[in-house]
Amino acid sequence: MKKIFLLISLSLIMTGCSLIPKTQAPESKSTLSWEEHQAIINQISHWNTSGKIGIRTPDDSQSASLSWNQNQQAYNISLKGPLGQGGATISGDQYSSTLEIPGEQPLAAGSPEELLSLRLGWEIPVQDAQYWIKGIPSPSSTYDLTLTDNRLAKLTQQGWNIEYQSYVDGNKASLPRKLTMSREELKLTLILRNWRIID
């Protein structure tokens, strides 16, 4: 009788265990101070990231795959997907910028903002966003920020509001996995699946 009771008890315990949902391990917290984290990320000047970008304006909502290569001040940003034109590549540095769309003549201007606004109807401040996308403020102007676990949670700079939803841990410090950049009626959502630090 005791054996039967023991078997029933073990069966109930095992059944109870199987009904308890498994909890996911929480995202690891940074052990670096904000100053240490910012200093490490600021040293990353040659990198590549890829993923997806969503663009929402008052008149339209689009998405595209994104590949962003940055080497010091030189950049090459490739967008592939709907975008009406099937894709676009913008490249340049702090002095000039070129926009290439398949089937069209390349356009050149002094800044990427001018080209994107003129041709695609929206813009991104590339010179500042090269820092925002890494999870640090741009050194170009003043800013307000909110930290969570010594990493950026919110940043306001140059009239833009940047919010960081998640990070991916790297060898030395964390880099953003998902963030949004918004200003007035424009909202850009970036989901970065791959980061490659080249130097």
DORO-821074 format. One line per field, with one value per residue: residue in one letter; residue number from 1; y, z, x of N, C-alpha, C in turn. Coordinates in nm, 3 decimals. Last residue first. Layout:
residuo	c(A  ...)
num	c(NUM  ...)
n_north	c(Y  ...)
n_up	c(Z  ...)
n_east	c(X  ...)
ca_north	c(Y  ...)
ca_up	c(Z  ...)
ca_east	c(X  ...)
c_north	c(Y  ...)
c_up	c(Z  ...)
c_east	c(X  ...)
This chain:
residuo	c(D  I  I  R  W  N  R  L  I  L  T  L  K  L  E  E  R  S  M  T  L  K  R  P  L  S  A  K  N  G  D  V  Y  S  Q  Y  E  I  N  W  G  Q  Q  T  L  K  A  L  R  N  D  T  L  T  L  D  Y  T  S  S  P  S  P  I  G  K  I  W  Y  Q  A  D  Q  V  P  I  E  W  G  L  R  L  S  L  L  E  E  P  S  G  A  A  L  P  Q  E  G  P  I  E  L  T  S  S  Y  Q  D  G  S  I  T  A  G  G  Q  G  L  P  G  K  L  S  I  N  Y  A  Q  Q  N  Q  N  W  S  L  S  A  S  Q  S  D  D  P  T  R  I  G  I  K  G  S  T  N  W  H  S  I  Q  N  I  I  A  Q  H  E  E  W  S  L  T  S  K  S  E  P  A  Q  T  K  P  I  L  S  C  G  T  M  I  L  S  L  S  I  L  L  F  I  K  K  M)
num	c(199  198  197  196  195  194  193  192  191  190  189  188  187  186  185  184  183  182  181  180  179  178  177  176  175  174  173  172  171  170  169  168  167  166  165  164  163  162  161  160  159  158  157  156  155  154  153  152  151  150  149  148  147  146  145  144  143  142  141  140  139  138  137  136  135  134  133  132  131  130  129  128  127  126  125  124  123  122  121  120  119  118  117  116  115  114  113  112  111  110  109  108  107  106  105  104  103  102  101  100  99  98  97  96  95  94  93  92  91  90  89  88  87  86  85  84  83  82  81  80  79  78  77  76  75  74  73  72  71  70  69  68  67  66  65  64  63  62  61  60  59  58  57  56  55  54  53  52  51  50  49  48  47  46  45  44  43  42  41  40  39  38  37  36  35  34  33  32  31  30  29  28  27  26  25  24  23  22  21  20  19  18  17  16  15  14  13  12  11  10  9  8  7  6  5  4  3  2  1)
n_north	c(4.670  4.561  4.398  4.337  4.215  4.140  4.244  4.507  4.691  5.011  5.234  5.571  5.804  6.135  6.357  6.440  6.167  5.871  5.554  5.260  4.940  4.637  4.596  4.779  4.614  4.600  4.500  4.291  4.106  4.186  4.132  4.339  4.494  4.670  4.928  5.263  5.553  5.889  6.168  6.468  6.716  6.662  6.410  6.194  5.855  5.580  5.389  5.299  5.137  5.083  4.987  5.253  5.611  5.877  6.209  6.483  6.684  6.894  6.764  6.576  6.324  6.131  5.874  5.518  5.297  5.275  5.450  5.694  5.722  5.749  5.962  6.185  6.143  6.091  6.148  6.061  6.131  6.105  6.108  6.022  6.258  6.458  6.314  6.203  6.437  6.565  6.370  6.348  6.647  6.761  6.521  6.336  6.043  5.829  5.759  5.441  5.168  5.176  5.459  5.617  5.915  6.045  6.328  6.495  6.523  6.306  6.070  5.802  5.660  5.465  5.285  5.120  4.959  4.971  5.198  5.141  5.003  4.692  4.630  4.748  4.983  5.047  5.279  5.356  5.617  5.763  5.826  5.503  5.330  5.134  4.997  4.846  4.725  4.617  4.565  4.759  4.901  5.168  5.366  5.705  5.956  6.008  5.723  5.484  5.222  4.978  4.767  4.487  4.410  4.467  4.649  4.700  4.935  5.130  5.235  5.214  5.387  5.407  5.175  5.245  5.472  5.367  5.188  5.371  5.525  5.334  5.043  4.698  4.488  4.466  4.166  3.949  3.885  3.583  3.284  3.204  2.939  2.696  2.638  2.341  2.089  1.919  1.920  1.773  1.522  1.470  1.461  1.246  1.039  1.038  0.956  0.699  0.575  0.588  0.427  0.183  0.146  0.120  -0.121)
n_up	c(-3.664  -3.720  -3.590  -3.688  -3.605  -3.703  -3.670  -3.571  -3.661  -3.631  -3.740  -3.753  -3.815  -3.842  -3.739  -3.509  -3.513  -3.391  -3.397  -3.201  -3.196  -3.111  -3.044  -2.973  -2.786  -2.500  -2.500  -2.573  -2.730  -2.679  -2.645  -2.777  -2.649  -2.699  -2.732  -2.708  -2.887  -2.958  -3.110  -3.236  -3.198  -3.123  -2.898  -2.644  -2.565  -2.345  -2.266  -2.278  -1.978  -1.707  -1.665  -1.850  -1.871  -2.079  -2.179  -2.399  -2.542  -2.771  -3.048  -3.149  -3.056  -3.008  -2.755  -2.835  -2.988  -3.252  -3.355  -3.274  -3.448  -3.690  -3.658  -3.727  -4.000  -4.089  -4.011  -4.263  -4.418  -4.691  -4.965  -5.153  -5.262  -5.064  -4.839  -4.933  -4.990  -4.739  -4.583  -4.688  -4.844  -5.089  -5.355  -5.645  -5.784  -6.070  -6.274  -6.234  -6.200  -5.845  -5.706  -5.496  -5.382  -5.208  -5.050  -4.872  -4.622  -4.456  -4.713  -4.880  -5.003  -5.031  -5.236  -5.252  -5.388  -5.515  -5.511  -5.297  -5.078  -5.060  -5.071  -4.923  -4.872  -4.748  -4.695  -4.610  -4.506  -4.332  -4.093  -4.007  -4.182  -4.189  -4.348  -4.315  -4.464  -4.436  -4.607  -4.532  -4.543  -4.487  -4.505  -4.551  -4.457  -4.227  -4.218  -4.120  -4.202  -4.066  -4.151  -4.048  -4.093  -4.000  -3.973  -3.932  -3.868  -3.718  -3.466  -3.137  -2.931  -2.823  -2.673  -2.458  -2.350  -2.270  -2.063  -1.881  -1.822  -1.715  -1.608  -1.676  -1.668  -1.789  -1.761  -1.988  -1.966  -1.789  -1.941  -1.934  -1.764  -1.843  -1.653  -1.513  -1.588  -1.504  -1.228  -1.210  -1.290  -1.078  -0.866  -0.944  -0.930  -0.659  -0.561  -0.670  -0.545  -0.276  -0.282  -0.345  -0.117  0.081  0.000)
n_east	c(3.786  3.536  3.264  2.947  2.629  2.299  2.047  1.868  1.610  1.481  1.242  1.168  0.919  0.803  0.686  0.928  1.133  1.293  1.418  1.453  1.618  1.775  2.040  2.341  2.601  2.817  3.168  3.343  3.204  2.853  2.509  2.261  1.960  1.646  1.536  1.594  1.507  1.554  1.437  1.586  1.693  1.956  1.848  1.780  1.749  1.708  1.890  2.229  2.340  2.332  2.074  1.965  1.949  1.867  1.975  2.015  2.281  2.472  2.674  2.856  2.898  2.600  2.571  2.545  2.470  2.519  2.339  2.446  2.666  2.544  2.372  2.524  2.554  2.288  1.987  1.762  1.442  1.208  1.178  1.357  1.474  1.505  1.586  1.825  1.979  1.996  2.121  2.378  2.511  2.572  2.515  2.416  2.275  2.303  2.018  1.851  1.852  1.864  2.011  2.237  2.369  2.645  2.796  3.066  3.196  3.194  3.096  2.923  2.614  2.328  2.119  1.802  1.505  1.265  1.120  0.943  1.036  1.104  1.458  1.749  1.994  2.313  2.553  2.862  3.089  3.359  3.474  3.552  3.339  3.052  2.777  2.475  2.193  1.859  1.551  1.257  0.927  0.688  0.409  0.288  0.224  0.368  0.596  0.823  1.025  1.236  1.500  1.704  2.044  2.387  2.694  3.040  3.308  3.531  3.537  3.513  3.544  3.294  3.276  3.450  3.321  3.073  3.158  3.267  3.040  2.868  3.059  2.991  2.830  2.500  2.311  2.142  1.797  1.699  1.593  1.247  1.085  0.847  0.551  0.452  0.377  0.571  0.529  0.291  0.384  0.559  0.372  0.212  0.403  0.465  0.213  0.193  0.412  0.329  0.103  0.225  0.383  0.193  0.084)
ca_north	c(4.701  4.531  4.501  4.294  4.318  4.106  4.102  4.475  4.562  4.931  5.121  5.466  5.705  6.028  6.250  6.488  6.312  5.945  5.695  5.346  5.078  4.701  4.496  4.770  4.694  4.569  4.580  4.392  4.062  4.157  4.142  4.211  4.494  4.555  4.821  5.135  5.460  5.753  6.084  6.328  6.708  6.720  6.489  6.305  5.964  5.687  5.348  5.394  5.146  5.152  4.896  5.132  5.486  5.793  6.063  6.431  6.578  6.855  6.860  6.701  6.431  6.194  6.003  5.630  5.309  5.199  5.310  5.645  5.703  5.651  5.827  6.162  6.178  5.986  6.225  6.015  6.146  6.098  6.171  5.920  6.146  6.495  6.394  6.117  6.339  6.636  6.417  6.241  6.569  6.783  6.642  6.379  6.181  5.863  5.820  5.587  5.221  5.096  5.382  5.534  5.824  5.998  6.208  6.476  6.630  6.432  6.103  5.930  5.650  5.599  5.284  5.240  4.966  4.841  5.186  5.198  5.141  4.770  4.592  4.662  4.948  4.981  5.228  5.296  5.525  5.713  5.909  5.641  5.329  5.261  4.988  4.974  4.695  4.723  4.511  4.715  4.830  5.079  5.279  5.573  5.911  6.029  5.865  5.524  5.367  5.016  4.901  4.545  4.372  4.439  4.587  4.669  4.830  5.055  5.329  5.133  5.345  5.521  5.186  5.129  5.482  5.470  5.139  5.266  5.590  5.402  5.171  4.820  4.509  4.513  4.306  3.978  3.941  3.727  3.351  3.236  3.082  2.729  2.689  2.469  2.197  1.937  1.983  1.914  1.592  1.479  1.559  1.379  1.069  1.073  1.085  0.802  0.587  0.655  0.568  0.241  0.158  0.236  0.000)
ca_up	c(-3.602  -3.811  -3.559  -3.714  -3.584  -3.708  -3.640  -3.614  -3.597  -3.677  -3.650  -3.811  -3.720  -3.901  -3.785  -3.563  -3.507  -3.435  -3.409  -3.285  -3.154  -3.164  -3.128  -2.987  -2.901  -2.567  -2.454  -2.477  -2.655  -2.759  -2.578  -2.789  -2.684  -2.659  -2.676  -2.724  -2.779  -2.986  -2.991  -3.254  -3.228  -3.256  -2.954  -2.720  -2.599  -2.424  -2.282  -2.318  -2.124  -1.762  -1.654  -1.782  -1.872  -1.970  -2.189  -2.275  -2.545  -2.639  -2.983  -3.223  -2.991  -3.100  -2.815  -2.764  -2.851  -3.164  -3.389  -3.212  -3.304  -3.682  -3.641  -3.586  -3.921  -4.088  -3.993  -4.140  -4.401  -4.549  -4.883  -5.087  -5.349  -5.200  -4.834  -4.891  -5.093  -4.856  -4.548  -4.714  -4.726  -4.978  -5.278  -5.550  -5.742  -5.932  -6.263  -6.236  -6.317  -5.969  -5.715  -5.615  -5.372  -5.336  -5.042  -4.985  -4.721  -4.401  -4.589  -4.876  -4.957  -5.008  -5.166  -5.267  -5.310  -5.506  -5.616  -5.422  -5.098  -5.131  -5.035  -5.026  -4.840  -4.853  -4.639  -4.724  -4.484  -4.460  -4.136  -3.966  -4.163  -4.144  -4.331  -4.289  -4.442  -4.414  -4.541  -4.621  -4.475  -4.570  -4.414  -4.598  -4.581  -4.225  -4.235  -4.112  -4.218  -4.096  -4.113  -4.116  -4.036  -4.098  -3.913  -4.023  -3.833  -3.844  -3.577  -3.255  -3.001  -2.898  -2.797  -2.543  -2.399  -2.374  -2.182  -1.941  -1.876  -1.839  -1.583  -1.698  -1.547  -1.809  -1.729  -1.900  -2.044  -1.814  -1.862  -2.008  -1.775  -1.830  -1.773  -1.479  -1.615  -1.648  -1.283  -1.170  -1.371  -1.214  -0.864  -0.932  -1.057  -0.756  -0.521  -0.705  -0.692  -0.319  -0.243  -0.436  -0.249  0.086  0.000)
ca_east	c(3.915  3.646  3.362  3.085  2.729  2.441  2.069  2.004  1.635  1.594  1.265  1.250  0.969  0.885  0.597  0.800  1.131  1.175  1.457  1.370  1.602  1.655  1.975  2.195  2.560  2.691  3.054  3.385  3.322  2.971  2.638  2.330  2.101  1.728  1.454  1.662  1.474  1.601  1.417  1.547  1.550  1.930  1.958  1.722  1.840  1.649  1.751  2.126  2.332  2.450  2.189  1.918  2.024  1.821  1.971  1.958  2.181  2.423  2.585  2.835  2.973  2.694  2.536  2.608  2.422  2.609  2.317  2.323  2.688  2.653  2.318  2.490  2.671  2.389  2.111  1.826  1.586  1.242  1.075  1.275  1.438  1.468  1.464  1.715  1.947  1.941  1.986  2.282  2.475  2.664  2.484  2.519  2.257  2.337  2.150  1.856  1.785  1.871  1.887  2.221  2.255  2.591  2.715  2.975  3.203  3.145  3.167  2.992  2.752  2.380  2.247  1.884  1.628  1.331  1.221  0.895  1.082  1.001  1.322  1.692  1.856  2.235  2.427  2.793  2.976  3.307  3.361  3.578  3.484  3.109  2.921  2.543  2.333  1.957  1.669  1.364  1.034  0.767  0.483  0.331  0.162  0.223  0.568  0.683  1.012  1.099  1.459  1.588  1.915  2.282  2.577  2.930  3.214  3.518  3.521  3.476  3.665  3.344  3.199  3.477  3.458  3.078  3.086  3.351  3.160  2.831  2.993  3.068  2.909  2.636  2.330  2.255  1.906  1.694  1.696  1.367  1.112  0.988  0.618  0.512  0.282  0.558  0.650  0.294  0.283  0.612  0.481  0.153  0.335  0.569  0.269  0.093  0.409  0.452  0.089  0.126  0.447  0.284  0.000)
c_north	c(4.706  4.571  4.467  4.411  4.259  4.229  4.066  4.332  4.510  4.804  5.034  5.358  5.595  5.934  6.137  6.368  6.360  6.094  5.770  5.487  5.150  4.842  4.556  4.659  4.676  4.666  4.545  4.470  4.161  4.113  4.102  4.229  4.351  4.569  4.701  5.026  5.324  5.667  5.941  6.260  6.567  6.710  6.538  6.393  6.067  5.796  5.450  5.326  5.241  5.149  4.953  5.033  5.376  5.660  6.000  6.280  6.552  6.752  6.809  6.806  6.568  6.305  6.048  5.761  5.414  5.209  5.219  5.496  5.643  5.625  5.721  6.018  6.160  6.018  6.132  6.091  6.087  6.106  6.159  5.978  6.046  6.376  6.425  6.192  6.254  6.538  6.484  6.282  6.458  6.701  6.653  6.508  6.215  6.012  5.851  5.636  5.372  5.159  5.305  5.450  5.750  5.898  6.175  6.343  6.617  6.546  6.237  5.945  5.787  5.586  5.427  5.221  5.094  4.844  5.052  5.175  5.203  4.911  4.676  4.616  4.866  4.943  5.174  5.226  5.472  5.608  5.864  5.726  5.471  5.243  5.126  4.945  4.827  4.664  4.621  4.646  4.785  5.005  5.175  5.496  5.766  5.969  5.884  5.675  5.403  5.167  4.921  4.685  4.429  4.392  4.566  4.609  4.810  4.934  5.260  5.228  5.262  5.487  5.300  5.140  5.367  5.481  5.239  5.214  5.488  5.467  5.234  4.941  4.634  4.532  4.344  4.128  3.983  3.774  3.500  3.308  3.104  2.879  2.722  2.523  2.335  2.051  2.012  1.985  1.739  1.553  1.581  1.487  1.208  1.112  1.132  0.940  0.695  0.676  0.648  0.390  0.224  0.258  0.125)
c_up	c(-3.452  -3.753  -3.637  -3.688  -3.614  -3.689  -3.633  -3.572  -3.654  -3.593  -3.708  -3.705  -3.795  -3.792  -3.855  -3.609  -3.579  -3.420  -3.462  -3.283  -3.249  -3.107  -3.192  -3.081  -2.922  -2.681  -2.538  -2.418  -2.545  -2.671  -2.672  -2.727  -2.706  -2.712  -2.629  -2.654  -2.811  -2.864  -3.028  -3.118  -3.249  -3.297  -3.093  -2.767  -2.679  -2.446  -2.369  -2.328  -2.159  -1.914  -1.723  -1.783  -1.802  -1.982  -2.063  -2.289  -2.404  -2.652  -2.845  -3.148  -3.051  -3.027  -2.916  -2.829  -2.768  -3.017  -3.305  -3.234  -3.238  -3.536  -3.637  -3.563  -3.771  -3.998  -3.978  -4.127  -4.269  -4.537  -4.734  -4.995  -5.284  -5.277  -4.974  -4.888  -5.056  -4.963  -4.668  -4.683  -4.763  -4.856  -5.162  -5.481  -5.637  -5.904  -6.116  -6.230  -6.328  -6.082  -5.847  -5.603  -5.504  -5.310  -5.180  -4.972  -4.835  -4.502  -4.539  -4.748  -4.956  -4.947  -5.153  -5.189  -5.336  -5.430  -5.612  -5.536  -5.230  -5.167  -5.112  -4.982  -4.955  -4.800  -4.753  -4.666  -4.617  -4.434  -4.269  -4.006  -4.135  -4.121  -4.296  -4.262  -4.428  -4.398  -4.539  -4.540  -4.578  -4.484  -4.500  -4.486  -4.618  -4.345  -4.229  -4.120  -4.217  -4.100  -4.155  -4.066  -4.117  -4.026  -4.020  -3.941  -3.944  -3.816  -3.713  -3.370  -3.125  -2.976  -2.884  -2.676  -2.494  -2.434  -2.297  -2.070  -1.944  -1.902  -1.717  -1.652  -1.559  -1.675  -1.745  -1.881  -1.949  -1.894  -1.892  -1.917  -1.847  -1.848  -1.744  -1.601  -1.582  -1.682  -1.431  -1.228  -1.340  -1.305  -1.004  -0.933  -1.055  -0.890  -0.620  -0.675  -0.736  -0.469  -0.290  -0.410  -0.350  -0.049  0.000)
c_east	c(3.902  3.781  3.490  3.177  2.866  2.528  2.216  2.038  1.766  1.604  1.374  1.271  1.043  0.933  0.671  0.717  1.006  1.194  1.335  1.426  1.509  1.645  1.848  2.150  2.409  2.664  2.932  3.268  3.359  3.086  2.751  2.468  2.149  1.869  1.537  1.583  1.534  1.572  1.455  1.532  1.499  1.783  1.920  1.837  1.763  1.753  1.679  1.990  2.219  2.457  2.312  2.033  1.946  1.893  1.914  1.949  2.129  2.311  2.543  2.755  2.946  2.769  2.641  2.565  2.492  2.568  2.408  2.305  2.565  2.692  2.426  2.447  2.647  2.507  2.230  1.958  1.633  1.393  1.097  1.168  1.343  1.411  1.412  1.582  1.827  1.897  1.918  2.139  2.377  2.635  2.583  2.475  2.363  2.317  2.179  1.999  1.785  1.790  1.891  2.095  2.240  2.479  2.659  2.903  3.102  3.141  3.115  3.071  2.815  2.519  2.295  2.013  1.704  1.461  1.292  0.992  1.038  1.047  1.224  1.555  1.800  2.098  2.342  2.670  2.923  3.200  3.300  3.457  3.528  3.258  2.975  2.691  2.407  2.096  1.775  1.470  1.136  0.869  0.554  0.400  0.191  0.152  0.417  0.672  0.864  1.090  1.314  1.561  1.802  2.157  2.470  2.816  3.111  3.431  3.506  3.447  3.635  3.471  3.251  3.405  3.493  3.218  3.097  3.288  3.252  2.953  2.957  2.989  2.995  2.705  2.476  2.272  2.018  1.814  1.691  1.465  1.243  1.007  0.763  0.587  0.338  0.464  0.635  0.412  0.283  0.515  0.536  0.259  0.275  0.509  0.374  0.147  0.312  0.454  0.210  0.111  0.353  0.350  0.086)
